[in-house]
Amino acid sequence: MAATRTSLTRTENELATRTDSEGLPNLFSRLGDDIMQLFNSQLALFKVEIKEEANAYARGITMIAIGAVIATVGFALLNVAIAFAVSTLFAQANFSQPASYALGFVVTGGFYVLLGAVIVMLMKNRLAKQDLVPERTVAELRKDKQWLKNEL
């Protein structure tokens, strides 16, 4: 009975050792798969963040272009109308007709150039406040780096 018990204990030890040796490569394989899956998910997050940032910049640039077109059209149309109205004020000041027209156009032209510059500067400042670094991806990479240090 003692021999059977010793034989049974020896068989259990061999079985446990064999299971451990078979399990270790599997564990490393699973660890490698998990790390690859982690990096793939990080890459996907990075792609999403870059796409979001690119879309925000595209919207900002589009708004700048629209603002510039609107300012140009407004400059062209309103400048002519206001320039003629302002030139009538200079005509009452005994300026010659060409001089009053010139002063009217200069005053209104300056106003619309200033308005367009303000629109462009506001949008430029709004775009400058956006951060190019994908913060969520960087934070996740830092956490993963710390996790890998702790695990390995």
Backbone as CSV, one residue per row, in Angstrom:
resi,resn,N_x,N_y,N_z,CA_x,CA_y,CA_z,C_x,C_y,C_z
1,MET,0.824,-1.183,0.000,0.000,0.000,0.000,0.860,1.235,0.000
2,ALA,1.957,1.191,0.754,2.884,2.317,0.779,3.526,2.495,-0.581
3,ALA,3.811,1.383,-1.272,4.406,1.478,-2.603,3.414,2.067,-3.585
4,THR,2.156,1.724,-3.451,1.128,2.261,-4.326,0.959,3.748,-4.074
5,ARG,0.984,4.130,-2.801,0.853,5.537,-2.452,2.038,6.322,-2.996
6,THR,3.245,5.812,-2.866,4.443,6.476,-3.381,4.375,6.570,-4.896
7,SER,3.923,5.518,-5.539,3.789,5.513,-6.996,2.742,6.529,-7.443
8,LEU,1.641,6.605,-6.723,0.576,7.559,-7.046,1.063,8.988,-6.868
9,THR,1.795,9.271,-5.789,2.337,10.611,-5.555,3.331,10.969,-6.647
10,ARG,4.164,10.025,-7.045,5.141,10.279,-8.096,4.423,10.574,-9.421
11,THR,3.375,9.843,-9.750,2.616,10.064,-10.977,1.942,11.438,-10.944
12,GLU,1.404,11.831,-9.798,0.788,13.147,-9.672,1.821,14.248,-9.866
13,ASN,3.007,14.072,-9.301,4.072,15.071,-9.462,4.509,15.184,-10.925
14,GLU,4.647,14.037,-11.606,5.028,14.065,-13.021,3.949,14.756,-13.856
15,LEU,2.691,14.458,-13.555,1.580,15.062,-14.274,1.555,16.578,-14.047
16,ALA,1.760,17.027,-12.817,1.773,18.463,-12.509,2.930,19.147,-13.208
17,THR,4.115,18.488,-13.225,5.281,19.066,-13.896,5.038,19.158,-15.395
18,ARG,4.465,18.111,-15.983,4.193,18.110,-17.409,3.150,19.182,-17.746
19,THR,2.125,19.350,-16.924,1.106,20.376,-17.154,1.723,21.763,-17.055
20,ASP,2.611,21.967,-16.074,3.269,23.260,-15.937,4.144,23.554,-17.144
21,SER,4.881,22.543,-17.619,5.754,22.787,-18.762,4.945,23.022,-20.026
22,GLU,3.797,22.387,-20.174,2.942,22.635,-21.331,2.225,23.972,-21.177
23,GLY,1.942,24.366,-19.973,1.214,25.600,-19.729,2.067,26.840,-19.918
24,LEU,3.364,26.732,-19.666,4.240,27.891,-19.769,4.328,28.430,-21.199
25,PRO,4.545,27.584,-22.215,4.527,28.117,-23.584,3.169,28.700,-23.953
26,ASN,2.124,28.046,-23.478,0.789,28.586,-23.752,0.607,29.948,-23.093
27,LEU,1.121,30.087,-21.882,1.018,31.380,-21.199,1.781,32.457,-21.951
28,PHE,2.981,32.123,-22.407,3.754,33.104,-23.187,3.054,33.436,-24.501
29,SER,2.475,32.435,-25.111,1.741,32.672,-26.353,0.552,33.591,-26.112
30,ARG,-0.197,33.326,-25.037,-1.337,34.185,-24.701,-0.883,35.592,-24.347
31,LEU,0.252,35.703,-23.626,0.787,37.022,-23.281,1.143,37.790,-24.546
32,GLY,1.784,37.109,-25.490,2.118,37.763,-26.761,0.877,38.201,-27.512
33,ASP,-0.139,37.326,-27.533,-1.398,37.686,-28.195,-2.062,38.872,-27.512
34,ASP,-2.056,38.867,-26.191,-2.667,39.973,-25.449,-1.923,41.281,-25.686
35,ILE,-0.609,41.225,-25.744,0.171,42.441,-25.999,-0.109,42.959,-27.404
36,MET,-0.199,42.050,-28.378,-0.515,42.474,-29.747,-1.910,43.087,-29.809
37,GLN,-2.856,42.482,-29.105,-4.211,43.029,-29.073,-4.213,44.407,-28.408
38,LEU,-3.425,44.571,-27.373,-3.316,45.856,-26.690,-2.763,46.919,-27.636
39,PHE,-1.696,46.578,-28.343,-1.118,47.550,-29.271,-2.060,47.848,-30.435
40,ASN,-2.809,46.846,-30.885,-3.780,47.092,-31.953,-4.883,48.033,-31.478
41,SER,-5.354,47.840,-30.246,-6.386,48.743,-29.727,-5.817,50.146,-29.517
42,GLN,-4.552,50.240,-29.111,-3.915,51.555,-28.951,-3.801,52.243,-30.306
43,LEU,-3.431,51.486,-31.322,-3.313,52.039,-32.668,-4.665,52.511,-33.177
44,ALA,-5.702,51.746,-32.897,-7.048,52.151,-33.300,-7.458,53.436,-32.592
45,LEU,-7.152,53.551,-31.308,-7.456,54.776,-30.566,-6.694,55.958,-31.143
46,PHE,-5.433,55.744,-31.478,-4.611,56.804,-32.067,-5.210,57.265,-33.400
47,LYS,-5.650,56.316,-34.225,-6.255,56.664,-35.512,-7.517,57.486,-35.317
48,VAL,-8.340,57.101,-34.353,-9.581,57.830,-34.094,-9.277,59.246,-33.621
49,GLU,-8.301,59.392,-32.734,-7.951,60.728,-32.234,-7.384,61.602,-33.343
50,ILE,-6.538,61.041,-34.179,-5.974,61.818,-35.286,-7.082,62.245,-36.236
51,LYS,-8.031,61.351,-36.501,-9.139,61.691,-37.392,-9.984,62.817,-36.794
52,GLU,-10.225,62.758,-35.474,-10.992,63.814,-34.806,-10.273,65.158,-34.906
53,GLU,-8.969,65.150,-34.666,-8.190,66.383,-34.746,-8.178,66.928,-36.169
54,ALA,-8.019,66.047,-37.141,-8.002,66.477,-38.544,-9.352,67.075,-38.931
55,ASN,-10.431,66.459,-38.464,-11.759,66.999,-38.752,-11.946,68.375,-38.119
56,ALA,-11.457,68.556,-36.905,-11.575,69.859,-36.242,-10.794,70.920,-37.016
57,TYR,-9.590,70.567,-37.454,-8.811,71.521,-38.242,-9.462,71.793,-39.591
58,ALA,-10.018,70.776,-40.213,-10.690,70.974,-41.501,-11.890,71.907,-41.342
59,ARG,-12.647,71.712,-40.262,-13.779,72.616,-40.021,-13.304,74.040,-39.777
60,GLY,-12.231,74.193,-39.021,-11.692,75.534,-38.754,-11.197,76.210,-40.018
61,ILE,-10.476,75.469,-40.845,-9.970,76.033,-42.105,-11.126,76.367,-43.039
62,THR,-12.136,75.506,-43.053,-13.316,75.795,-43.873,-13.998,77.069,-43.405
63,MET,-14.109,77.226,-42.094,-14.739,78.442,-41.571,-13.908,79.684,-41.885
64,ILE,-12.582,79.559,-41.853,-11.726,80.686,-42.227,-11.953,81.040,-43.692
65,ALA,-12.021,80.028,-44.550,-12.235,80.278,-45.977,-13.600,80.917,-46.218
66,ILE,-14.616,80.399,-45.531,-15.950,80.982,-45.683,-15.959,82.418,-45.177
67,GLY,-15.308,82.650,-44.044,-15.213,84.016,-43.520,-14.483,84.945,-44.483
68,ALA,-13.435,84.435,-45.124,-12.687,85.256,-46.083,-13.533,85.570,-47.319
69,VAL,-14.285,84.577,-47.812,-15.149,84.818,-48.973,-16.251,85.814,-48.620
70,ILE,-16.858,85.623,-47.459,-17.919,86.544,-47.037,-17.362,87.952,-46.858
71,ALA,-16.189,88.043,-46.242,-15.577,89.361,-46.064,-15.244,89.995,-47.413
72,THR,-14.816,89.193,-48.369,-14.486,89.732,-49.700,-15.733,90.222,-50.428
73,VAL,-16.789,89.407,-50.385,-18.032,89.828,-51.033,-18.598,91.057,-50.333
74,GLY,-18.573,91.031,-49.014,-19.044,92.192,-48.270,-18.208,93.419,-48.549
75,PHE,-16.917,93.215,-48.655,-16.013,94.317,-48.985,-16.353,94.892,-50.349
76,ALA,-16.598,94.044,-51.302,-16.871,94.517,-52.660,-18.212,95.237,-52.759
77,LEU,-19.248,94.659,-52.199,-20.584,95.234,-52.359,-20.843,96.422,-51.429
78,LEU,-20.615,96.211,-50.170,-20.899,97.278,-49.221,-19.904,98.436,-49.340
79,ASN,-18.697,98.122,-49.734,-17.712,99.169,-49.895,-18.148,100.156,-50.965
80,VAL,-18.680,99.644,-52.032,-19.144,100.541,-53.101,-20.306,101.394,-52.600
81,ALA,-21.281,100.765,-51.954,-22.455,101.515,-51.494,-22.082,102.534,-50.418
82,ILE,-21.311,102.108,-49.444,-20.940,103.025,-48.365,-19.968,104.082,-48.871
83,ALA,-19.109,103.706,-49.776,-18.161,104.684,-50.315,-18.909,105.818,-51.013
84,PHE,-19.953,105.460,-51.740,-20.736,106.528,-52.376,-21.458,107.370,-51.329
85,ALA,-21.936,106.738,-50.265,-22.612,107.505,-49.209,-21.628,108.407,-48.477
86,VAL,-20.441,107.909,-48.186,-19.435,108.714,-47.495,-18.930,109.824,-48.419
87,SER,-18.824,109.494,-49.694,-18.340,110.520,-50.629,-19.321,111.690,-50.744
88,THR,-20.612,111.434,-50.519,-21.568,112.551,-50.528,-21.318,113.475,-49.334
89,LEU,-20.829,112.899,-48.213,-20.485,113.752,-47.069,-19.278,114.640,-47.397
90,PHE,-18.317,114.065,-48.113,-17.150,114.864,-48.501,-17.509,115.876,-49.586
91,ALA,-18.527,115.587,-50.380,-18.951,116.531,-51.420,-19.531,117.781,-50.765
92,GLN,-20.140,117.608,-49.609,-20.697,118.766,-48.907,-19.590,119.603,-48.274
93,ALA,-18.390,119.042,-48.168,-17.264,119.764,-47.580,-16.465,120.487,-48.658
94,ASN,-17.045,120.688,-49.801,-16.451,121.417,-50.918,-15.176,120.753,-51.470
95,PHE,-15.129,119.424,-51.437,-14.071,118.703,-52.143,-14.543,118.475,-53.568
96,SER,-13.597,118.276,-54.459,-13.987,117.951,-55.831,-14.625,116.558,-55.832
97,GLN,-15.411,116.281,-56.865,-16.126,115.013,-56.921,-15.168,113.814,-56.923
98,PRO,-14.067,113.804,-57.722,-13.145,112.663,-57.665,-12.481,112.527,-56.287
99,ALA,-12.159,113.636,-55.634,-11.527,113.554,-54.311,-12.514,113.030,-53.280
100,SER,-13.761,113.431,-53.327,-14.753,112.939,-52.369,-15.020,111.451,-52.585
101,TYR,-15.052,111.013,-53.854,-15.207,109.575,-54.116,-13.997,108.793,-53.586
102,ALA,-12.822,109.310,-53.817,-11.610,108.627,-53.361,-11.597,108.506,-51.835
103,LEU,-11.915,109.572,-51.123,-11.941,109.518,-49.663,-13.022,108.560,-49.155
104,GLY,-14.167,108.544,-49.796,-15.246,107.630,-49.412,-14.820,106.170,-49.571
105,PHE,-14.138,105.869,-50.665,-13.688,104.494,-50.891,-12.566,104.112,-49.924
106,VAL,-11.694,105.034,-49.616,-10.601,104.739,-48.685,-11.146,104.447,-47.287
107,VAL,-12.080,105.248,-46.825,-12.635,105.053,-45.487,-13.373,103.721,-45.395
108,THR,-14.254,103.438,-46.327,-15.004,102.176,-46.264,-14.115,100.965,-46.540
109,GLY,-13.157,101.102,-47.415,-12.220,100.004,-47.677,-11.436,99.646,-46.417
110,GLY,-10.976,100.640,-45.700,-10.258,100.405,-44.450,-11.123,99.682,-43.430
111,PHE,-12.394,100.046,-43.354,-13.308,99.402,-42.424,-13.461,97.905,-42.733
112,TYR,-13.668,97.560,-43.994,-13.871,96.153,-44.347,-12.583,95.334,-44.263
113,VAL,-11.468,95.935,-44.545,-10.197,95.226,-44.362,-10.013,94.903,-42.876
114,LEU,-10.336,95.842,-42.013,-10.243,95.622,-40.571,-11.201,94.511,-40.122
115,LEU,-12.408,94.522,-40.615,-13.392,93.494,-40.271,-12.921,92.104,-40.711
116,GLY,-12.421,91.996,-41.930,-11.912,90.709,-42.420,-10.714,90.233,-41.607
117,ALA,-9.835,91.151,-41.239,-8.665,90.789,-40.435,-9.082,90.275,-39.060
118,VAL,-10.088,90.873,-38.469,-10.577,90.418,-37.161,-11.130,88.996,-37.274
119,ILE,-11.886,88.699,-38.306,-12.441,87.354,-38.492,-11.322,86.331,-38.650
120,VAL,-10.344,86.627,-39.489,-9.235,85.696,-39.715,-8.430,85.495,-38.431
121,MET,-8.164,86.548,-37.680,-7.391,86.425,-36.439,-8.146,85.611,-35.376
122,LEU,-9.453,85.814,-35.275,-10.239,85.039,-34.314,-10.169,83.546,-34.624
123,MET,-10.315,83.183,-35.884,-10.253,81.771,-36.250,-8.842,81.215,-36.094
124,LYS,-7.834,82.014,-36.389,-6.445,81.574,-36.218,-6.167,81.301,-34.743
125,ASN,-6.624,82.158,-33.864,-6.425,81.959,-32.427,-7.192,80.736,-31.926
126,ARG,-8.371,80.497,-32.455,-9.148,79.329,-32.060,-8.431,78.047,-32.478
127,LEU,-7.840,78.044,-33.668,-7.088,76.867,-34.121,-5.791,76.694,-33.340
128,ALA,-5.171,77.788,-32.939,-3.906,77.700,-32.199,-4.110,77.072,-30.817
129,LYS,-5.314,77.155,-30.269,-5.588,76.587,-28.950,-5.734,75.075,-28.994
130,GLN,-5.930,74.513,-30.179,-6.091,73.063,-30.280,-4.745,72.396,-30.164
131,ASP,-4.739,71.287,-29.440,-3.511,70.543,-29.191,-3.349,69.460,-30.248
132,LEU,-2.143,69.346,-30.804,-1.886,68.347,-31.830,-1.585,66.969,-31.260
133,VAL,-1.237,66.905,-29.973,-0.878,65.627,-29.359,-2.150,64.904,-28.937
134,PRO,-2.324,63.653,-29.372,-3.504,62.888,-28.933,-3.341,62.456,-27.478
135,GLU,-3.910,63.198,-26.570,-3.687,63.019,-25.134,-4.164,61.664,-24.618
136,ARG,-5.303,61.195,-25.088,-5.818,59.919,-24.583,-4.895,58.769,-24.971
137,THR,-4.381,58.799,-26.195,-3.478,57.741,-26.628,-2.187,57.775,-25.825
138,VAL,-1.644,58.959,-25.601,-0.410,59.091,-24.830,-0.622,58.586,-23.406
139,ALA,-1.754,58.927,-22.810,-2.042,58.469,-21.448,-2.171,56.949,-21.407
140,GLU,-2.845,56.374,-22.396,-2.980,54.920,-22.441,-1.628,54.246,-22.631
141,LEU,-0.782,54.812,-23.476,0.545,54.236,-23.689,1.377,54.300,-22.412
142,ARG,1.256,55.386,-21.674,1.985,55.492,-20.407,1.494,54.450,-19.401
143,LYS,0.168,54.269,-19.327,-0.372,53.260,-18.416,0.098,51.864,-18.818
144,ASP,0.087,51.597,-20.121,0.518,50.281,-20.589,2.000,50.060,-20.335
145,LYS,2.796,51.082,-20.492,4.228,50.970,-20.224,4.452,50.638,-18.751
146,GLN,3.723,51.326,-17.884,3.843,51.065,-16.447,3.365,49.661,-16.118
147,TRP,2.274,49.243,-16.753,1.756,47.906,-16.511,2.771,46.849,-16.944
148,LEU,3.371,47.038,-18.138,4.363,46.079,-18.612,5.571,46.020,-17.690
149,LYS,5.995,47.177,-17.180,7.121,47.186,-16.229,6.771,46.380,-14.979
150,ASN,5.564,46.574,-14.485,5.131,45.872,-13.275,4.965,44.375,-13.514
151,GLU,4.461,43.992,-14.672,4.193,42.586,-14.961,5.442,41.821,-15.328
152,LEU,6.375,42.467,-16.014,7.581,41.761,-16.446,8.670,42.074,-15.490
